[in-house]
Each structure stands twice: as C-alpha cells, then as structure tokens.
Amino acid sequence: MRLIKYVFLLAVVFAALKVPGVLFAKPLPVSMLQMFFFFSAVVILLAMTATDEGAAGLVQPVISLFIDPSYTISRAVVIIIIPLIAAWITFAAVCDEAAAPPIVRSLHPSPPSAFTAYGRTIEMAGLANPYRAIEKTDEAAFRGLVLEGGKLYFKNCFFCHGAKLDGAGHFSQGLTPLPLPFKGTDTIAQLQESYVFWRIVKGGPGLPHEATPWLSAMPAWEKMMTEDEVWKTTLFIYDYTDNRSRSWAR
C-alpha cells in the first residue's frame, strides 16, 4: 500500500506542476519541471522511508515481485515493459521531429537579364524610366506625370501597400508575406527603378527560383496596366517617399 501511496503522491506532484500550463496557458519550462519533480520525488521518498517500518513497507512489494514464485507472470511482464518504456523514452529524446523544413526566401531576388512583357523582350541592362528625362527640363509636366502615377497607385495598389505606402493597406493583414512598405531607405531606395518596374510588371507569378516558395500575392500587373502606367506609378512611389532609385553607376 505504501508503494501505491508513493506513486499516487508523485502523480499529484506532476499534475500540480502541469496546472499552470493547462489552466493558464503559461507552462513551466521543461528543465524547471523536471528539477521540481526530481526533488519532490526524493523528498517524498525520504519522508516515507524515515523509519525501518516505512522503508520495509515501501520496498517489500518490489522485493516480492522479483523473488516470490507466485508473481512469475507479473515479473515477466515488468521485465519486458520496463526496457520497452526506457527504449521509447530514449528514442523520443534523440529522434528528429517531423517538422516542416524552414522557409528560406529571398526578399529581393536577382532580376533576370531579360524578361518578356507587353509582347516583346525587355533587357534589364540599361532599362530606365523614360519619364525621368523631363524631370529637370519640364518640372510642371513631370509633376503632372507624378500626379497621374498617384491616381494609378490609389486605383490599383493602395489596398495592399497602404495609403501611406507603409505596407499597411486594407488587405495587408490577410496576406503572407506582408506587402512591401515603400517608406524608409531600406526598400525601394536600395533598388534600381528598372527592378521595381520588373517586379510590378511580373508580380508574384514572375518570381525567379531563389524567391521560392512563391507565396507573394502580388499580381502580374502587365495584364492590367500599360507600360506607361507602370512607369508613372514608379514615379509616384519614389516621389511620395522622397527616395531616389539606385542608379546603374552604384
């Protein structure tokens, strides 16, 4: 009976240590749980074996199991089960978990040397926004192009990339990965305008192999916007965020 009592007390201690995780969703660290359980088991064992009578009552069932001929079947079962349990615990501790492989994704994959859009092959080398030429020669006309780009942005892009171009549009929280923010100096300021043009035109379906898995919800805007409209949109994006695109010389 004392052995059953000892096992019962250990079960109570284990359950008490599990309560924070089950009821309050704040489980104890495994290492702390193991330490508390070990010392609790030792203290209970010392208390129950403090006297010779108590020690004899605790270990007598174990001794009887291994020397009493009437327990032959029980002894055989225990001898088989204990090694199996030990083997299973060891296997569970050393085997690799069946976890999904980590997702390694390139945020800004290298562009191709050329891509096909609008019925022709476009070379990336030397590709530039044709409207940049009038930025310094005709400021009024350039501002008009930026305004057109803003209208196109709010018609097509702000639902995901946000009214403030911060990637916090109405649909952004429903997308994985999140839409790219254009504000700051660590996104489009690090990219050539031709790169931004390529990403807008080809979208998620046009991502290269190093950008796998292709989770981007970005559509291929070549099917919905003309080439001129894409260039005007890039003008607005850079102008609104007060950024300059990276030049071919850098």
C-alpha positions as CSV (number, residue, x, y, z in Angstrom):
1,M,0.0,0.0,0.0
2,R,2.9,2.4,0.7
3,L,4.2,1.9,-2.8
4,I,0.8,2.7,-4.2
5,K,0.7,5.8,-2.0
6,Y,4.2,6.9,-3.2
7,V,3.2,6.6,-6.8
8,F,-0.1,8.5,-6.1
9,L,1.8,11.3,-4.5
10,L,4.2,11.5,-7.4
11,A,1.2,11.7,-9.8
12,V,-0.3,14.6,-7.6
13,V,3.0,16.5,-7.8
14,F,3.3,16.0,-11.6
15,A,-0.3,17.2,-12.0
16,A,0.3,20.3,-9.8
17,L,3.4,21.2,-11.9
18,K,1.2,20.9,-15.1
19,V,-1.6,23.1,-13.8
20,P,-0.1,26.5,-14.9
21,G,0.2,25.3,-18.5
22,V,-3.2,23.6,-18.6
23,L,-5.3,26.3,-16.9
24,F,-3.5,29.5,-17.5
25,A,-1.6,28.7,-20.8
26,K,1.7,29.5,-19.0
27,P,3.6,26.2,-18.7
28,L,6.7,25.8,-16.7
29,P,9.9,25.3,-18.6
30,V,10.7,21.6,-19.1
31,S,14.0,21.9,-17.3
32,M,12.3,23.5,-14.3
33,L,9.5,21.0,-14.3
34,Q,12.0,18.1,-14.3
35,M,14.0,19.6,-11.5
36,F,11.0,20.3,-9.2
37,F,9.7,16.8,-9.9
38,F,13.0,15.1,-9.1
39,F,13.4,16.9,-5.8
40,S,9.8,16.3,-4.9
41,A,10.2,12.6,-5.6
42,V,13.4,12.5,-3.5
43,V,11.8,14.4,-0.5
44,I,8.7,12.2,-0.6
45,L,10.9,9.0,-0.7
46,L,13.0,10.2,2.2
47,A,9.8,11.0,4.3
48,M,8.3,7.6,3.6
49,T,11.5,5.7,4.4
50,A,12.4,7.7,7.5
51,T,11.7,4.6,9.7
52,D,12.6,1.0,9.1
53,E,9.0,0.0,9.1
54,G,8.2,2.6,6.5
55,A,11.2,1.6,4.3
56,A,10.2,-2.1,4.5
57,G,6.6,-1.3,3.6
58,L,7.7,0.7,0.6
59,V,10.2,-1.8,-0.9
60,Q,8.6,-5.1,0.1
61,P,6.2,-5.2,-2.9
62,V,9.2,-4.8,-5.2
63,I,11.2,-7.5,-3.5
64,S,8.2,-9.8,-3.5
65,L,7.7,-9.2,-7.2
66,F,11.2,-10.5,-8.0
67,I,11.5,-13.4,-5.6
68,D,8.0,-14.7,-4.9
69,P,7.3,-17.6,-7.3
70,S,3.6,-16.7,-7.4
71,Y,4.4,-13.5,-9.3
72,T,6.2,-15.2,-12.2
73,I,3.8,-13.8,-14.9
74,S,3.8,-10.3,-13.4
75,R,7.6,-10.4,-13.1
76,A,8.0,-11.4,-16.7
77,V,5.6,-8.6,-17.8
78,V,7.5,-6.0,-15.8
79,I,10.9,-7.2,-17.1
80,I,9.6,-6.8,-20.7
81,I,7.7,-3.5,-20.2
82,I,10.4,-1.5,-18.3
83,P,13.1,-1.9,-21.1
84,L,10.4,-1.1,-23.7
85,I,9.5,2.1,-21.9
86,A,13.1,3.1,-21.5
87,A,13.8,2.4,-25.2
88,W,10.8,4.5,-26.2
89,I,11.8,7.5,-24.0
90,T,15.3,7.3,-25.4
91,F,14.0,7.1,-28.9
92,A,11.7,10.1,-28.4
93,A,14.6,12.1,-26.9
94,V,17.1,11.6,-29.7
95,C,15.0,11.2,-32.8
96,D,14.4,14.2,-35.1
97,E,11.0,15.8,-35.0
98,A,8.9,15.5,-38.1
99,A,8.8,19.3,-38.6
100,A,8.4,21.1,-41.9
101,P,11.6,22.4,-43.4
102,P,12.3,26.1,-42.7
103,I,11.3,28.6,-45.4
104,V,14.3,30.3,-46.8
105,R,13.1,33.1,-49.1
106,S,15.0,35.9,-50.8
107,L,13.2,39.2,-50.3
108,H,14.8,40.9,-53.3
109,P,15.8,38.1,-55.7
110,S,18.2,38.9,-58.5
111,P,16.4,40.0,-61.7
112,P,16.7,38.1,-64.9
113,S,18.9,39.6,-67.7
114,A,15.8,39.9,-69.8
115,F,12.1,39.2,-69.5
116,T,9.1,39.1,-71.8
117,A,6.3,41.6,-71.3
118,Y,3.9,43.7,-73.5
119,G,4.6,41.4,-76.4
120,R,8.4,42.0,-76.5
121,T,11.6,41.0,-74.8
122,I,12.8,43.7,-72.4
123,E,16.6,43.8,-71.5
124,M,17.3,44.7,-67.9
125,A,20.7,46.2,-68.7
126,G,20.2,49.9,-69.2
127,L,16.4,49.8,-68.7
128,A,15.3,53.2,-67.4
129,N,12.1,55.2,-66.8
130,P,11.5,57.2,-70.0
131,Y,9.8,60.0,-68.0
132,R,12.9,60.7,-65.9
133,A,14.3,62.7,-68.8
134,I,11.9,65.6,-68.3
135,E,12.3,65.7,-64.5
136,K,14.8,68.6,-64.8
137,T,13.7,70.1,-68.1
138,D,10.0,70.5,-67.6
139,E,9.1,70.4,-63.9
140,A,5.4,71.1,-64.5
141,A,5.0,68.3,-66.9
142,F,6.9,66.0,-64.6
143,R,4.6,66.9,-61.6
144,G,1.7,66.1,-63.8
145,L,3.1,62.6,-64.5
146,V,3.6,62.1,-60.8
147,L,0.0,63.0,-60.2
148,E,-1.1,60.5,-62.8
149,G,1.0,57.9,-61.1
150,G,-0.6,58.7,-57.8
151,K,-4.0,58.2,-59.2
152,L,-2.9,54.8,-60.6
153,Y,-1.4,53.8,-57.3
154,F,-4.6,54.6,-55.4
155,K,-6.6,52.8,-58.0
156,N,-4.6,49.6,-58.0
157,C,-2.0,49.4,-55.2
158,F,-3.1,51.1,-52.0
159,F,-5.4,48.3,-51.0
160,C,-2.3,46.2,-50.1
161,H,0.5,48.7,-49.8
162,G,-1.5,51.3,-47.9
163,A,-2.4,55.0,-48.4
164,K,0.8,56.0,-46.7
165,L,2.9,53.5,-48.7
166,D,3.8,51.7,-45.5
167,G,2.6,48.2,-46.4
168,A,-0.5,48.5,-44.1
169,G,-3.3,48.5,-46.6
170,H,-6.8,47.2,-46.0
171,F,-5.9,43.7,-47.3
172,S,-2.4,43.6,-45.8
173,Q,-3.1,41.6,-42.7
174,G,-4.7,38.8,-44.8
175,L,-1.6,38.3,-46.8
176,T,1.6,36.3,-46.2
177,P,4.2,37.6,-46.7
178,L,3.0,41.1,-45.9
179,P,3.1,43.7,-48.7
180,L,6.3,45.5,-49.0
181,P,6.5,49.0,-47.4
182,F,7.9,51.7,-49.7
183,K,8.7,54.3,-47.0
184,G,12.1,54.5,-45.5
185,T,15.5,54.0,-47.0
186,D,15.8,50.2,-46.8
187,T,13.4,49.1,-49.6
188,I,13.0,50.9,-52.9
189,A,15.8,53.3,-52.2
190,Q,18.1,50.3,-52.4
191,L,16.7,49.2,-55.8
192,Q,17.0,50.4,-59.3
193,E,13.8,51.8,-60.9
194,S,14.1,49.1,-63.6
195,Y,13.9,46.5,-60.8
196,V,10.8,48.0,-59.4
197,F,9.3,48.1,-62.9
198,W,10.1,44.4,-63.4
199,R,8.5,43.4,-60.0
200,I,5.4,45.4,-60.8
201,V,5.0,44.0,-64.3
202,K,5.7,40.3,-63.5
203,G,4.4,40.2,-59.9
204,G,4.4,37.1,-57.8
205,P,3.9,34.7,-60.8
206,G,7.2,36.0,-62.3
207,L,9.4,35.4,-59.3
208,P,12.6,33.5,-60.0
209,H,13.6,30.2,-58.4
210,E,15.5,31.7,-55.5
211,A,12.3,33.5,-54.3
212,T,10.5,30.2,-53.7
213,P,8.1,29.4,-52.2
214,W,6.1,31.7,-54.4
215,L,3.8,33.0,-51.7
216,S,3.6,36.6,-52.9
217,A,0.0,37.8,-53.6
218,M,1.4,40.4,-56.0
219,P,-0.4,40.1,-59.3
220,A,1.3,40.4,-62.7
221,W,0.2,44.0,-63.5
222,E,1.2,43.7,-67.1
223,K,-2.2,42.2,-67.6
224,M,-4.0,45.2,-66.1
225,M,-1.7,48.2,-66.6
226,T,0.1,49.6,-69.6
227,E,3.9,50.0,-69.7
228,D,3.5,53.8,-69.4
229,E,1.2,53.4,-66.4
230,V,3.7,51.3,-64.6
231,W,6.4,53.8,-65.1
232,K,4.2,56.6,-63.9
233,T,3.3,54.6,-60.8
234,T,7.0,54.2,-60.0
235,L,7.4,57.9,-60.3
236,F,4.8,58.5,-57.7
237,I,6.2,55.8,-55.4
238,Y,9.6,57.3,-55.3
239,D,8.3,60.9,-55.2
240,Y,5.9,60.3,-52.3
241,T,8.5,58.5,-50.2
242,D,11.2,61.1,-51.0
243,N,13.5,58.4,-52.3
244,R,15.8,58.2,-55.3
245,S,16.3,54.9,-57.1
246,R,19.7,53.3,-57.1
247,S,21.5,54.2,-60.3
248,W,23.4,51.8,-62.6
249,A,26.6,53.6,-61.6
250,R,26.2,52.5,-57.9
